[in-house]
Amino acid sequence: EVVGVDMITDLALLKLDGSDFPFINMGNSDDLIIGEWAIALGNPFGLFDVNQQPTATVGIISGKDLDFGLQSGKVFQDMIQTDAAINPGNSGGALINTRGELIGINTAIMTLSGKYEGFSFAVPSNLARKVVTDLMEYGAVQRGWMGIEIASVTNQVAEERKLPSVAGVFITIVNRGSAAYDAGLIGGD
């Protein structure tokens, strides 16, 4: 039974009848270190039937907290990058550390050929944990929303506003009924 789906992270929570299912312990993805070993499990290209063990590829954690994809229409946020080979069919598979703990869920590759080219990405286990908890408790993921649109503070904006430095952001729009509106922020702040 589908309990809930989160399109942003491409994760779903399922409820299965039964008991004593095998499970994996979740690691703390915030503790990952660039260069640490990572193992990607999955079923690349659908080569194996469901009765066989997943395949494993090994690599390192290449990056953390990465945001990308805005221009493609699918935004990925806070992703783990690994050079462990992930191919079509590995999505949803586990990214584990050398202690066998889940540190991420294989999600995407950056490719021109449609196959692995050295850039693989996973949803961090801590984000997956929050998604699962929210889906169980609320039926949807709870995300904060400030309700503003911003622009970078440029030299021109800093000069016009007599700002001491070219830093921060300039609020262009505040949506009515948002947290920012309730807090008294206005366009131009």
N, C-alpha and C positions, 0 to 999 in steps of 0.2 A: 504494500500500500504506500502510495506517495504521500508523505506527511507535508512536504513543502519543497519548493524549488526557489533557488536564488539565481536569476539570470546573470547578474553582475559577476559573480564568481564562477558561474557554470557548475554549481553544486546542487545536489538534491539530497533530501533526507528520506530514507525508506524505512518502513516498518515491516519486519518479517515475523511470521508466526513461527514458534519453536523456541528452543533454548539451547544452551551450550554451544553457541556458534564460536568458531575461532575468531580471534580479534588481535589487533596490534596495539601496543601502547603508543600513546602520542608523546612525542618529544616537544621540547620548547623551541620553536623556530626563531624566537628572539635571541637565543644563545648561539646561533650558527656563526661560524667563523669563515671568512673568505679563505679558500684553500682546503677546507676540511672535506673529507671523502663523502660522497653521496652515491646511492645506488637507486636506479630507476627500475621499477618493476612494471610489467605490462604485457600486452599482446600485440606487438608491432605487426601492422598490416593484416591483423586477424588471421595469422598463420596457424594458430593452435586452437583446438576445440576447448570447451569449458572444463573438461576433465583433466587437462594437463596443467602443470605448474606454469606460472608466468615466467617470462624471460627476464634476465637482469642485465643492465649495462651499468658501468661504473664510471664515475667522473669526480669532479670536485664542485664545491659551491663556488660559483664564479662571481655572483653578485647577490645583493639583498636589497629589499625595499625599492624595487624598480617599478616605475610607472611608464607605460608606453601604449601605443596602439590608437591614440585618439583620432589620428587621420584615417584609420581604417573603419571607424565606427564602433569598434569593440574596444573598450578601455580596460586595460589590465593595470591593477594597482597593487603595490606592496609585494610584488612577485619575487620569488627566488629564481636566480639564474643558475643553471648547471651545464656542464659540458657532457654529462652522462647522456647518451643517445636516447632521445624520445622521438618516436615516429608516429604517424597516424595509427591508431589502435592502442597506443599507450595512455591516451587521455583517461583520467580517472584512476590510473594506477598509482601505487605508492612511491614516494621518494623517501627513502629511509637513510638513517645514519648508520655508522658501523656498529652501534649497539642494537640495531634492529628496531629503532623507534621511528614512527611516522613523523617526518619533518615537513612534508609537503605532499600535495596531490598534483600529479603531472597534468598539465593543462594545455600548453601551447609550445609551438616552435616558431622561430623566425627563419623563413626560408624563401628562396626564389624558385627552387625545384619542386617543392611540395614534400621533400624528404629532409631528414636531419642534415644540418649543415654546421653544427657546432653550437647552436644557441637553443637551449631548452628552458622552459619555464614551468614553475609549479606554484600553486596557491600555498602559502605558508600554513603549517599546522595550527598555529594560534588563530589565524583568520578563519580557517575551516572550523575550529572549535567554537568560535563565536557564531558563525553561520548556523551550525548544528543546534547550538543552545537556543538561539533566537527562533529557529524554525520549530523546535519542540515547544517553546514557551509561548510564542506569539503567532506562529504560522507564517511569519514573514520576517525578514532581517530588519532590525531596527538600526537606522543610520541617522546620524546627525545632519542637520541642514541649517545653515546660517541664513540663507535667503538673500545673498548679495552677489553682485557681479563686480569684478575688480579689474583694474588695469595696473600695469607696472608704473612706478614712479620714475618718470624720465627726467632728464635735465630740464626740459621745458616746464613740466609740472612742478618740479622742485623750485624753479625760479618764480613761477607764477604764484605759488603758495608760500613763498619765502621759507622753505623748509631748510633745516640746517645741513641735510645731506640727501643724496639721491639713494633712498632706501625705502623699503616697505611697499605698500600697495595703496592705490587710490580707489575708493569705492565709487563706482559709476551708477549703480542701481541698487535699491533696497526694495525687496518684495514685501507688499502689504501682508500682514499676518504672520510674518516670519519671526524667528528669534531676534534677528538683527533689528527689525522694525520695532519689536517690543522693547528692545534695549535702547532705542532712541538713535540708532545710527541713521545717517541720511547720505544721499548722494553728495559727493564732494568731500566726505571725511577721508 
